[in-house]
């Protein structure tokens, strides 16, 4: 008996020329901006963009601490990758890890005073570069539009099952 074939999936609605241009422009931006910020941070502060982001996230938390799993979510990182990064930052004495006092099954990452001071030194150069490449390239209305667009796409991502 011959195998049954799955029905062919319907062709997706192909993108228009304007949609292709918008998509390709966004993809270029999504690749190039983090790379440009990474170069500045590596050169000026010996930090990668993701390392800086993790330090900055922790600096905004109560007592500068947070569960590793939550930090991974906020940093858009896998927990195992974040754990390796935290190990590197621990060697520099920027972070330490402790069991979560509310639930010992979890581990918290804690921004040390040394890490906070280092972040404070790195921040002005990073902010200058963010302004130069991103903020000052757009007018206030473009920034508001970009935020609305980003929020809409992120909401769609968050509501779509993997």
N, CA and C atoms as a LAMMPS dump frame, in Angstrom:
ITEM: TIMESTEP
0
ITEM: NUMBER OF ATOMS
486
ITEM: BOX BOUNDS ff ff ff
-5.0000000000000000e+02 5.0000000000000000e+02
-5.0000000000000000e+02 5.0000000000000000e+02
-5.0000000000000000e+02 5.0000000000000000e+02
ITEM: ATOMS id mol type element x y z
1 1 1 N 0.852 -1.172 0
2 1 2 C 0 0 0
3 1 3 C 0.901 1.238 0
4 2 1 N 0.696 2.164 -0.924
5 2 2 C 1.549 3.353 -0.987
6 2 3 C 1.324 4.256 0.226
7 3 1 N 2.421 4.94 0.614
8 3 2 C 2.343 5.858 1.751
9 3 3 C 1.471 7.051 1.386
10 4 1 N 0.734 7.505 2.382
11 4 2 C -0.116 8.677 2.159
12 4 3 C 0.741 9.932 2.213
13 5 1 N 0.497 10.816 1.302
14 5 2 C 1.222 12.085 1.287
15 5 3 C 0.485 13.116 2.131
16 6 1 N 1.283 13.906 2.81
17 6 2 C 0.702 15.036 3.539
18 6 3 C 0.225 16.065 2.524
19 7 1 N -0.886 16.72 2.796
20 7 2 C -1.303 17.763 1.856
21 7 3 C -0.26 18.88 1.836
22 8 1 N -0.012 19.401 0.662
23 8 2 C 0.976 20.471 0.517
24 8 3 C 0.508 21.699 1.3
25 9 1 N 1.437 22.279 2.025
26 9 2 C 1.118 23.503 2.763
27 9 3 C 0.87 24.623 1.766
28 10 1 N -0.045 25.466 2.1
29 10 2 C -0.338 26.596 1.228
30 10 3 C 0.879 27.514 1.165
31 11 1 N 1.09 28.068 0.01
32 11 2 C 2.187 29.027 -0.148
33 11 3 C 1.931 30.216 0.781
34 12 1 N 2.986 30.704 1.439
35 12 2 C 2.781 31.901 2.274
36 12 3 C 2.578 33.113 1.378
37 13 1 N 1.912 34.116 1.884
38 13 2 C 1.824 35.349 1.095
39 13 3 C 3.224 35.977 1.025
40 14 1 N 3.766 36.067 -0.165
41 14 2 C 5.13 36.569 -0.323
42 14 3 C 5.195 38.047 0.028
43 15 1 N 6.372 38.489 0.431
44 15 2 C 6.56 39.881 0.842
45 15 3 C 6.61 40.801 -0.369
46 16 1 N 6.089 41.995 -0.165
47 16 2 C 6.191 43.016 -1.202
48 16 3 C 7.605 43.588 -1.183
49 17 1 N 7.928 44.366 -2.197
50 17 2 C 9.252 44.983 -2.261
51 17 3 C 9.494 45.878 -1.037
52 18 1 N 8.484 46.637 -0.624
53 18 2 C 8.633 47.489 0.564
54 18 3 C 8.822 46.655 1.827
55 19 1 N 8.073 45.553 1.937
56 19 2 C 8.215 44.677 3.106
57 19 3 C 9.596 44.019 3.141
58 20 1 N 10.082 43.588 2
59 20 2 C 11.431 43.001 1.929
60 20 3 C 12.467 44.034 2.347
61 21 1 N 12.331 45.243 1.848
62 21 2 C 13.298 46.303 2.195
63 21 3 C 13.261 46.599 3.693
64 22 1 N 12.058 46.669 4.266
65 22 2 C 11.942 46.928 5.71
66 22 3 C 12.561 45.777 6.503
67 23 1 N 12.256 44.545 6.119
68 23 2 C 12.78 43.374 6.822
69 23 3 C 14.31 43.33 6.737
70 24 1 N 14.845 43.487 5.55
71 24 2 C 16.309 43.427 5.38
72 24 3 C 16.992 44.573 6.132
73 25 1 N 16.391 45.748 6.103
74 25 2 C 16.959 46.875 6.849
75 25 3 C 16.975 46.601 8.344
76 26 1 N 15.875 46.03 8.84
77 26 2 C 15.823 45.702 10.26
78 26 3 C 16.866 44.648 10.624
79 27 1 N 16.995 43.609 9.813
80 27 2 C 17.968 42.549 10.093
81 27 3 C 19.386 43.127 10.113
82 28 1 N 19.707 43.996 9.175
83 28 2 C 21.037 44.639 9.177
84 28 3 C 21.239 45.434 10.467
85 29 1 N 20.23 46.205 10.864
86 29 2 C 20.311 46.98 12.1
87 29 3 C 20.495 46.052 13.303
88 30 1 N 19.703 44.981 13.359
89 30 2 C 19.753 44.062 14.5
90 30 3 C 21.112 43.379 14.619
91 31 1 N 21.829 43.248 13.531
92 31 2 C 23.171 42.658 13.567
93 31 3 C 24.25 43.695 13.823
94 32 1 N 24.14 44.829 13.16
95 32 2 C 25.236 45.797 13.185
96 32 3 C 25.282 46.658 14.439
97 33 1 N 24.124 47.048 14.983
98 33 2 C 24.142 47.908 16.16
99 33 3 C 24.771 47.201 17.36
100 34 1 N 24.335 45.986 17.72
101 34 2 C 25.005 45.312 18.848
102 34 3 C 26.504 45.107 18.603
103 35 1 N 26.874 44.819 17.359
104 35 2 C 28.3 44.624 17.051
105 35 3 C 29.082 45.927 17.255
106 36 1 N 28.508 47.044 16.844
107 36 2 C 29.178 48.343 17.03
108 36 3 C 29.275 48.696 18.512
109 37 1 N 28.226 48.421 19.274
110 37 2 C 28.269 48.682 20.717
111 37 3 C 29.246 47.735 21.406
112 38 1 N 29.309 46.505 20.943
113 38 2 C 30.248 45.52 21.477
114 38 3 C 31.69 45.998 21.28
115 39 1 N 32.004 46.509 20.083
116 39 2 C 33.376 46.991 19.806
117 39 3 C 33.765 48.116 20.763
118 40 1 N 32.841 49.064 20.981
119 40 2 C 33.146 50.183 21.872
120 40 3 C 33.385 49.682 23.286
121 41 1 N 32.521 48.796 23.771
122 41 2 C 32.655 48.298 25.142
123 41 3 C 33.923 47.458 25.312
124 42 1 N 34.23 46.624 24.329
125 42 2 C 35.461 45.816 24.404
126 42 3 C 36.684 46.723 24.45
127 43 1 N 36.694 47.725 23.592
128 43 2 C 37.842 48.634 23.52
129 43 3 C 37.983 49.481 24.786
130 44 1 N 36.888 50.06 25.251
131 44 2 C 36.951 51.006 26.362
132 44 3 C 36.855 50.357 27.74
133 45 1 N 36.163 49.214 27.842
134 45 2 C 35.893 48.66 29.172
135 45 3 C 36.208 47.165 29.294
136 46 1 N 36.713 46.564 28.226
137 46 2 C 37.001 45.125 28.241
138 46 3 C 35.784 44.308 28.678
139 47 1 N 34.625 44.735 28.205
140 47 2 C 33.36 44.041 28.444
141 47 3 C 32.675 43.814 27.106
142 48 1 N 31.983 42.681 26.976
143 48 2 C 31.131 42.499 25.811
144 48 3 C 29.81 43.218 26.066
145 49 1 N 29.049 43.402 25.011
146 49 2 C 27.752 44.052 25.127
147 49 3 C 26.846 43.274 26.074
148 50 1 N 26.847 41.953 25.978
149 50 2 C 25.992 41.145 26.855
150 50 3 C 26.483 41.206 28.3
151 51 1 N 27.794 41.233 28.522
152 51 2 C 28.311 41.37 29.889
153 51 3 C 27.889 42.708 30.49
154 52 1 N 28.031 43.771 29.703
155 52 2 C 27.598 45.088 30.17
156 52 3 C 26.102 45.052 30.499
157 53 1 N 25.32 44.436 29.623
158 53 2 C 23.871 44.364 29.836
159 53 3 C 23.532 43.65 31.134
160 54 1 N 24.226 42.552 31.415
161 54 2 C 23.975 41.8 32.651
162 54 3 C 24.317 42.654 33.868
163 55 1 N 25.439 43.336 33.834
164 55 2 C 25.806 44.216 34.95
165 55 3 C 24.765 45.329 35.124
166 56 1 N 24.312 45.894 34.011
167 56 2 C 23.334 46.979 34.076
168 56 3 C 21.986 46.478 34.613
169 57 1 N 21.565 45.295 34.183
170 57 2 C 20.313 44.731 34.69
171 57 3 C 20.403 44.56 36.208
172 58 1 N 21.502 43.978 36.665
173 58 2 C 21.668 43.765 38.112
174 58 3 C 21.733 45.084 38.871
175 59 1 N 22.324 46.1 38.273
176 59 2 C 22.451 47.389 38.971
177 59 3 C 21.093 48.02 39.256
178 60 1 N 20.082 47.643 38.477
179 60 2 C 18.74 48.196 38.647
180 60 3 C 17.869 47.383 39.602
181 61 1 N 18.368 46.262 40.104
182 61 2 C 17.575 45.373 40.958
183 61 3 C 17.739 45.733 42.434
184 62 1 N 16.721 45.448 43.227
185 62 2 C 16.873 45.654 44.674
186 62 3 C 18.072 44.841 45.188
187 63 1 N 18.902 45.474 45.95
188 63 2 C 20.118 44.872 46.507
189 63 3 C 21.051 44.358 45.42
190 64 1 N 20.841 44.807 44.177
191 64 2 C 21.678 44.428 43.032
192 64 3 C 21.799 42.915 42.887
193 65 1 N 20.707 42.201 43.108
194 65 2 C 20.701 40.739 43.025
195 65 3 C 19.452 40.255 42.324
196 66 1 N 19.579 39.051 41.736
197 66 2 C 18.459 38.475 41.009
198 66 3 C 18.735 37.001 40.752
199 67 1 N 17.665 36.215 40.696
200 67 2 C 17.819 34.804 40.36
201 67 3 C 18.433 34.665 38.971
202 68 1 N 19.312 33.696 38.849
203 68 2 C 19.986 33.462 37.576
204 68 3 C 18.979 33.202 36.455
205 69 1 N 17.94 32.443 36.718
206 69 2 C 16.948 32.133 35.682
207 69 3 C 16.235 33.399 35.204
208 70 1 N 15.921 34.301 36.114
209 70 2 C 15.276 35.562 35.739
210 70 3 C 16.245 36.459 34.98
211 71 1 N 17.498 36.471 35.425
212 71 2 C 18.521 37.262 34.744
213 71 3 C 18.713 36.751 33.318
214 72 1 N 18.72 35.441 33.13
215 72 2 C 18.85 34.87 31.785
216 72 3 C 17.696 35.331 30.896
217 73 1 N 16.484 35.332 31.444
218 73 2 C 15.327 35.8 30.673
219 73 3 C 15.489 37.269 30.292
220 74 1 N 15.856 38.098 31.243
221 74 2 C 15.988 39.53 30.97
222 74 3 C 17.126 39.819 29.999
223 75 1 N 18.179 39.022 30.045
224 75 2 C 19.328 39.219 29.173
225 75 3 C 19.156 38.509 27.829
226 76 1 N 17.999 37.838 27.651
227 76 2 C 17.748 37.083 26.418
228 76 3 C 18.872 36.079 26.166
229 77 1 N 19.222 35.343 27.209
230 77 2 C 20.322 34.381 27.151
231 77 3 C 19.858 33.038 27.689
232 78 1 N 20.483 31.978 27.219
233 78 2 C 20.231 30.66 27.8
234 78 3 C 20.916 30.609 29.153
235 79 1 N 20.334 29.881 30.086
236 79 2 C 20.872 29.803 31.44
237 79 3 C 22.301 29.254 31.443
238 80 1 N 22.586 28.249 30.637
239 80 2 C 23.94 27.677 30.621
240 80 3 C 24.961 28.688 30.099
241 81 1 N 24.577 29.434 29.084
242 81 2 C 25.484 30.47 28.544
243 81 3 C 25.702 31.576 29.579
244 82 1 N 24.618 31.969 30.236
245 82 2 C 24.724 33 31.27
246 82 3 C 25.631 32.516 32.405
247 83 1 N 25.505 31.266 32.782
248 83 2 C 26.317 30.719 33.866
249 83 3 C 27.806 30.818 33.54
250 84 1 N 28.18 30.512 32.304
251 84 2 C 29.588 30.641 31.89
252 84 3 C 30.037 32.105 31.95
253 85 1 N 29.175 33.008 31.508
254 85 2 C 29.515 34.424 31.546
255 85 3 C 29.672 34.905 32.988
256 86 1 N 28.77 34.483 33.855
257 86 2 C 28.849 34.876 35.258
258 86 3 C 30.145 34.35 35.873
259 87 1 N 30.565 33.164 35.488
260 87 2 C 31.845 32.634 35.982
261 87 3 C 32.996 33.555 35.595
262 88 1 N 32.986 34.038 34.359
263 88 2 C 34.043 34.967 33.924
264 88 3 C 33.98 36.272 34.716
265 89 1 N 32.764 36.763 34.945
266 89 2 C 32.615 38.015 35.694
267 89 3 C 32.947 37.829 37.173
268 90 1 N 32.732 36.629 37.694
269 90 2 C 33.137 36.33 39.076
270 90 3 C 34.661 36.389 39.215
271 91 1 N 35.376 35.882 38.214
272 91 2 C 36.846 35.919 38.257
273 91 3 C 37.361 37.355 38.309
274 92 1 N 36.6 38.271 37.734
275 92 2 C 36.98 39.691 37.765
276 92 3 C 36.423 40.383 39.014
277 93 1 N 35.731 39.632 39.839
278 93 2 C 35.128 40.107 41.085
279 93 3 C 33.997 41.121 40.859
280 94 1 N 33.361 41.05 39.679
281 94 2 C 32.239 41.933 39.372
282 94 3 C 30.931 41.358 39.894
283 95 1 N 30.847 40.031 39.975
284 95 2 C 29.648 39.345 40.438
285 95 3 C 30.037 38.255 41.409
286 96 1 N 29.06 37.839 42.189
287 96 2 C 29.194 36.615 42.978
288 96 3 C 27.853 35.906 42.922
289 97 1 N 27.851 34.645 43.316
290 97 2 C 26.62 33.862 43.334
291 97 3 C 26.393 33.341 44.738
292 98 1 N 25.119 33.291 45.108
293 98 2 C 24.71 32.746 46.408
294 98 3 C 23.389 32.025 46.237
295 99 1 N 23.123 31.049 47.103
296 99 2 C 21.787 30.437 47.076
297 99 3 C 20.731 31.493 47.389
298 100 1 N 19.587 31.375 46.734
299 100 2 C 18.473 32.284 46.987
300 100 3 C 17.976 32.042 48.409
301 101 1 N 17.949 33.074 49.273
302 101 2 C 17.515 32.877 50.658
303 101 3 C 16.047 32.453 50.772
304 102 1 N 15.231 32.747 49.765
305 102 2 C 13.82 32.357 49.79
306 102 3 C 13.612 30.918 49.326
307 103 1 N 14.513 30.427 48.502
308 103 2 C 14.394 29.069 47.985
309 103 3 C 15.784 28.616 47.551
310 104 1 N 16.411 27.798 48.359
311 104 2 C 17.779 27.365 48.133
312 104 3 C 17.997 26.571 46.867
313 105 1 N 16.923 26.166 46.178
314 105 2 C 17.09 25.463 44.911
315 105 3 C 17.529 26.41 43.8
316 106 1 N 17.361 27.706 44.027
317 106 2 C 17.733 28.707 43.037
318 106 3 C 19.03 29.383 43.457
319 107 1 N 19.71 29.944 42.465
320 107 2 C 20.936 30.695 42.714
321 107 3 C 20.712 32.132 42.283
322 108 1 N 21.241 33.048 43.076
323 108 2 C 21.166 34.465 42.732
324 108 3 C 22.53 34.953 42.26
325 109 1 N 22.515 35.818 41.269
326 109 2 C 23.702 36.562 40.858
327 109 3 C 23.637 37.904 41.574
328 110 1 N 24.779 38.328 42.099
329 110 2 C 24.842 39.575 42.871
330 110 3 C 25.944 40.45 42.298
331 111 1 N 25.593 41.677 41.973
332 111 2 C 26.566 42.65 41.497
333 111 3 C 27.346 43.159 42.701
334 112 1 N 28.658 42.965 42.691
335 112 2 C 29.491 43.396 43.815
336 112 3 C 29.741 44.905 43.738
337 113 1 N 30.28 45.45 44.805
338 113 2 C 30.652 46.865 44.788
339 113 3 C 31.693 47.134 43.708
340 114 1 N 32.619 46.201 43.534
341 114 2 C 33.645 46.333 42.482
342 114 3 C 32.979 46.357 41.112
343 115 1 N 32.026 45.453 40.882
344 115 2 C 31.314 45.409 39.605
345 115 3 C 30.496 46.662 39.365
346 116 1 N 29.85 47.152 40.413
347 116 2 C 29.053 48.371 40.289
348 116 3 C 29.946 49.56 39.939
349 117 1 N 31.093 49.667 40.6
350 117 2 C 32.026 50.763 40.322
351 117 3 C 32.548 50.665 38.884
352 118 1 N 32.839 49.45 38.423
353 118 2 C 33.335 49.26 37.061
354 118 3 C 32.263 49.646 36.047
355 119 1 N 31.032 49.228 36.317
356 119 2 C 29.915 49.585 35.446
357 119 3 C 29.748 51.107 35.39
358 120 1 N 29.849 51.755 36.532
359 120 2 C 29.705 53.214 36.59
360 120 3 C 30.783 53.9 35.748
361 121 1 N 31.983 53.33 35.701
362 121 2 C 33.056 53.898 34.862
363 121 3 C 32.806 53.633 33.385
364 122 1 N 32.239 52.476 33.055
365 122 2 C 32 52.103 31.663
366 122 3 C 30.781 52.81 31.07
367 123 1 N 29.822 53.165 31.911
368 123 2 C 28.538 53.68 31.429
369 123 3 C 28.637 54.95 30.586
370 124 1 N 29.417 55.969 30.969
371 124 2 C 29.426 57.192 30.152
372 124 3 C 29.857 56.951 28.697
373 125 1 N 30.875 56.146 28.494
374 125 2 C 31.31 55.855 27.122
375 125 3 C 30.258 55.089 26.345
376 126 1 N 29.614 54.15 27.026
377 126 2 C 28.562 53.374 26.37
378 126 3 C 27.371 54.259 26.017
379 127 1 N 26.956 55.095 26.935
380 127 2 C 25.83 55.991 26.671
381 127 3 C 26.168 56.948 25.528
382 128 1 N 27.403 57.455 25.506
383 128 2 C 27.825 58.322 24.406
384 128 3 C 27.664 57.603 23.063
385 129 1 N 28.095 56.341 23.011
386 129 2 C 28.03 55.572 21.766
387 129 3 C 26.572 55.257 21.389
388 130 1 N 25.728 54.928 22.369
389 130 2 C 24.311 54.689 22.093
390 130 3 C 23.674 55.954 21.528
391 131 1 N 23.997 57.096 22.122
392 131 2 C 23.452 58.366 21.608
393 131 3 C 23.929 58.615 20.185
394 132 1 N 25.23 58.452 19.979
395 132 2 C 25.83 58.742 18.672
396 132 3 C 25.222 57.866 17.566
397 133 1 N 25.102 56.577 17.823
398 133 2 C 24.673 55.653 16.775
399 133 3 C 23.164 55.498 16.671
400 134 1 N 22.443 55.722 17.753
401 134 2 C 21.027 55.378 17.766
402 134 3 C 20.135 56.572 18.097
403 135 1 N 20.235 57.085 19.295
404 135 2 C 19.307 58.127 19.767
405 135 3 C 19.37 59.368 18.879
406 136 1 N 20.574 59.867 18.621
407 136 2 C 20.713 61.115 17.855
408 136 3 C 20.462 60.933 16.356
409 137 1 N 20.363 59.685 15.883
410 137 2 C 20.056 59.436 14.471
411 137 3 C 18.558 59.549 14.199
412 138 1 N 17.745 59.568 15.261
413 138 2 C 16.292 59.579 15.123
414 138 3 C 15.696 60.793 15.823
415 139 1 N 14.621 61.317 15.266
416 139 2 C 13.941 62.42 15.954
417 139 3 C 12.975 61.822 16.982
418 140 1 N 12.441 62.66 17.88
419 140 2 C 11.574 62.136 18.941
420 140 3 C 10.39 61.311 18.43
421 141 1 N 9.775 61.723 17.332
422 141 2 C 8.643 60.957 16.792
423 141 3 C 9.103 59.606 16.267
424 142 1 N 10.248 59.553 15.618
425 142 2 C 10.776 58.271 15.146
426 142 3 C 11.079 57.336 16.32
427 143 1 N 11.6 57.898 17.401
428 143 2 C 11.871 57.076 18.589
429 143 3 C 10.575 56.51 19.167
430 144 1 N 9.525 57.344 19.245
431 144 2 C 8.237 56.856 19.748
432 144 3 C 7.674 55.769 18.827
433 145 1 N 7.781 55.976 17.524
434 145 2 C 7.297 54.983 16.559
435 145 3 C 8.09 53.689 16.691
436 146 1 N 9.387 53.801 16.813
437 146 2 C 10.221 52.609 16.961
438 146 3 C 9.85 51.846 18.225
439 147 1 N 9.581 52.564 19.291
440 147 2 C 9.178 51.885 20.527
441 147 3 C 7.854 51.149 20.335
442 148 1 N 6.884 51.8 19.698
443 148 2 C 5.6 51.138 19.448
444 148 3 C 5.786 49.908 18.563
445 149 1 N 6.609 50.034 17.538
446 149 2 C 6.869 48.894 16.638
447 149 3 C 7.549 47.762 17.397
448 150 1 N 8.548 48.094 18.192
449 150 2 C 9.259 47.078 18.976
450 150 3 C 8.304 46.382 19.942
451 151 1 N 7.486 47.166 20.625
452 151 2 C 6.525 46.593 21.571
453 151 3 C 5.55 45.651 20.869
454 152 1 N 5.089 46.031 19.675
455 152 2 C 4.138 45.201 18.942
456 152 3 C 4.763 43.875 18.522
457 153 1 N 5.989 43.915 18.026
458 153 2 C 6.654 42.685 17.589
459 153 3 C 6.974 41.798 18.798
460 154 1 N 7.448 42.392 19.873
461 154 2 C 7.76 41.608 21.079
462 154 3 C 6.486 40.972 21.64
463 155 1 N 5.385 41.711 21.652
464 155 2 C 4.117 41.14 22.123
465 155 3 C 3.705 39.957 21.249
466 156 1 N 3.906 40.052 19.953
467 156 2 C 3.577 38.952 19.045
468 156 3 C 4.472 37.744 19.321
469 157 1 N 5.747 37.996 19.515
470 157 2 C 6.688 36.903 19.839
471 157 3 C 6.272 36.227 21.137
472 158 1 N 5.976 37.036 22.151
473 158 2 C 5.612 36.496 23.462
474 158 3 C 4.304 35.718 23.448
475 159 1 N 3.409 36.057 22.518
476 159 2 C 2.102 35.373 22.491
477 159 3 C 2.063 34.187 21.538
478 160 1 N 3.148 33.959 20.809
479 160 2 C 3.191 32.862 19.84
480 160 3 C 3.915 31.667 20.45
481 161 1 N 3.266 30.509 20.46
482 161 2 C 3.954 29.328 21.011
483 161 3 C 5.162 28.969 20.143
484 162 1 N 6.191 28.44 20.79
485 162 2 C 7.405 28.049 20.044
486 162 3 C 7.179 26.837 19.201
